[in-house]
Amino acid sequence: MVRDVTVLLGTTKGAFLVSGGPAGWRARGPFCDGWPINHIIADPDSGTIWAGGGGDWHGAGVWRSGDGGASWALTRLTKGAMDDWAANDADFAAMIGWSADPLPFGDGFSQIWSLHAAHGRVYAGTKPASLLVSDDGGVTWARVEGLTDHPSANSWTPGAAGLVLHTVVSHPGDPGRLWLGISAAGVFATEDGGMTWDRRNRLANAEACTHHDHPAAPRDGETGHCVHNMMRAPGTGDRLYQQNHHGVWRSDDGGRSWADITAGLPSTFGFPVQVHPRDPDTLWTLPLNGDMAGRFPPDAACAVWRSRDGGQSWQAMRQGLPQEGCFFTVLRQAMAGDARDPAGVYFGTNSGSVFASFDEGECWHEIARHLPTILSVEVMDRG
């Protein structure tokens, strides 16, 4: 049974920490002054937590806690509407403790959408899409200009949520290798620490791919650029999985080509994908009924679908999940896992519930409810 696990939640009304185990679960928060938090991550060894978010009112910023969430510091990166108010209203400026000092990125982006820590660096993806990096634990940030200057940048098209860099994946043994997911520009990879980037959306077998009319569907030899989430499988290979706007896909060559593994799932639409911490053939996803059909579980009955063979077949895991009248959505960053044996899997809903499985999806438990809309789920597992 899982113990001493903290589930990190980014929500529309701040960050929350849900901690517990066999004796029960307790939610703490909201943290980060109630900012919209798109993503929150942690370093389990040091206890450092980073939370990124913001919006039109606050501007963009990254919060950090060095004591497991007891206290927080904010690095503001861009300005928002509150800066314009404060500049013209001394009383309001004094009330919020506003400073007229310029912010490092001006009004260059409105939100932090994703965070990732690896090899002593912290990365942040923004809206509109760019990549930031910090070498001092999130205190100061610089833009990765190699991505900003990519030759395809002028052709990147916003998805429904805007042009967002929502996924950063690193290689555990090589700090120079990263993969990014951008909606709706697709998958990008670097092997030189971000100086140059390859766009990697090619279909493994374009001739066998049926044409669809949906603009996010695969065509012209590519998967479709509205990638929703992406993870690297464990092991020495370069296997990646992605859930995009039109199916679940696998790459065995670091994203240079992608194969459709959607067959057996009840729909081609969904947001999150989660990969087992030790078995590259085991993954989970949570399909929704369709882009234009409401974006809730098919037949209003929730199931997490698991594959044990790299996506060749799928099994619906329903025990403990609502099987009627279920109309919630699970967003792209709202599923995560721990490294226990058996592995734990967790997801959060836009209706404010968190579900957890401690046996690799066999059965599920609701460990929190009535929270704000959950935008992201990660796990700080102290083993």
BELKAZI-V363645 format. One record per residue. N is the residue number from 0. PSI is psi in whole degrees, -180 to 180 (none if undefined). Layout:
{{N PSI} {N PSI}}
//
This chain:
{{0 141} {1 141} {2 158} {3 43} {4 137} {5 123} {6 125} {7 125} {8 126} {9 131} {10 174} {11 -10} {12 43} {13 -179} {14 146} {15 149} {16 123} {17 115} {18 149} {19 -159} {20 -145} {21 -31} {22 -7} {23 176} {24 146} {25 133} {26 133} {27 143} {28 -173} {29 145} {30 177} {31 36} {32 27} {33 11} {34 148} {35 124} {36 112} {37 -28} {38 141} {39 131} {40 170} {41 154} {42 107} {43 -25} {44 -44} {45 -19} {46 3} {47 136} {48 139} {49 139} {50 125} {51 143} {52 -138} {53 -162} {54 -166} {55 -31} {56 -51} {57 -23} {58 -173} {59 149} {60 166} {61 123} {62 149} {63 146} {64 129} {65 4} {66 37} {67 20} {68 -1} {69 -35} {70 156} {71 147} {72 148} {73 133} {74 108} {75 138} {76 -36} {77 162} {78 159} {79 -171} {80 -30} {81 -26} {82 -39} {83 -40} {84 -49} {85 -34} {86 -21} {87 7} {88 99} {89 -37} {90 -43} {91 -41} {92 -42} {93 -37} {94 -38} {95 3} {96 40} {97 145} {98 143} {99 2} {100 137} {101 147} {102 151} {103 -28} {104 18} {105 -120} {106 35} {107 -23} {108 160} {109 -22} {110 153} {111 128} {112 -25} {113 154} {114 152} {115 134} {116 130} {117 141} {118 39} {119 7} {120 156} {121 132} {122 151} {123 131} {124 143} {125 170} {126 120} {127 163} {128 119} {129 167} {130 131} {131 156} {132 143} {133 133} {134 7} {135 36} {136 21} {137 10} {138 -47} {139 155} {140 149} {141 151} {142 140} {143 97} {144 -25} {145 -34} {146 -44} {147 -37} {148 13} {149 138} {150 -24} {151 -3} {152 -37} {153 -15} {154 -2} {155 135} {156 132} {157 144} {158 -170} {159 -29} {160 5} {161 179} {162 100} {163 140} {164 103} {165 -10} {166 129} {167 125} {168 134} {169 162} {170 130} {171 -24} {172 -5} {173 104} {174 -14} {175 -8} {176 125} {177 152} {178 145} {179 148} {180 126} {181 130} {182 119} {183 74} {184 -17} {185 -154} {186 135} {187 148} {188 145} {189 147} {190 9} {191 33} {192 17} {193 1} {194 -42} {195 154} {196 139} {197 139} {198 122} {199 86} {200 11} {201 139} {202 143} {203 -33} {204 80} {205 -33} {206 -30} {207 -5} {208 120} {209 135} {210 140} {211 154} {212 -20} {213 134} {214 -20} {215 0} {216 162} {217 142} {218 166} {219 32} {220 9} {221 161} {222 -19} {223 136} {224 -2} {225 68} {226 135} {227 -41} {228 157} {229 143} {230 150} {231 137} {232 152} {233 163} {234 -176} {235 -13} {236 -174} {237 44} {238 134} {239 148} {240 145} {241 145} {242 123} {243 -171} {244 -14} {245 43} {246 180} {247 138} {248 153} {249 140} {250 133} {251 8} {252 39} {253 24} {254 1} {255 -24} {256 151} {257 138} {258 138} {259 124} {260 28} {261 -25} {262 130} {263 -15} {264 156} {265 -11} {266 166} {267 -1} {268 141} {269 176} {270 -57} {271 159} {272 142} {273 137} {274 144} {275 144} {276 -17} {277 -25} {278 111} {279 -12} {280 -7} {281 127} {282 162} {283 148} {284 164} {285 92} {286 149} {287 166} {288 -16} {289 157} {290 -46} {291 9} {292 10} {293 -21} {294 49} {295 168} {296 140} {297 135} {298 20} {299 33} {300 116} {301 138} {302 138} {303 127} {304 131} {305 140} {306 138} {307 1} {308 38} {309 22} {310 5} {311 -29} {312 160} {313 150} {314 133} {315 126} {316 111} {317 -16} {318 121} {319 -5} {320 150} {321 130} {322 6} {323 150} {324 32} {325 108} {326 19} {327 167} {328 144} {329 118} {330 175} {331 -33} {332 15} {333 29} {334 139} {335 176} {336 163} {337 -180} {338 18} {339 173} {340 106} {341 158} {342 142} {343 147} {344 140} {345 143} {346 154} {347 154} {348 163} {349 -6} {350 5} {351 18} {352 152} {353 127} {354 143} {355 143} {356 130} {357 8} {358 40} {359 30} {360 -3} {361 -43} {362 156} {363 151} {364 137} {365 114} {366 -9} {367 152} {368 167} {369 25} {370 169} {371 174} {372 124} {373 121} {374 -29} {375 152} {376 129} {377 169} {378 131} {379 105} {380 113} {381 12} {382 none}}
//
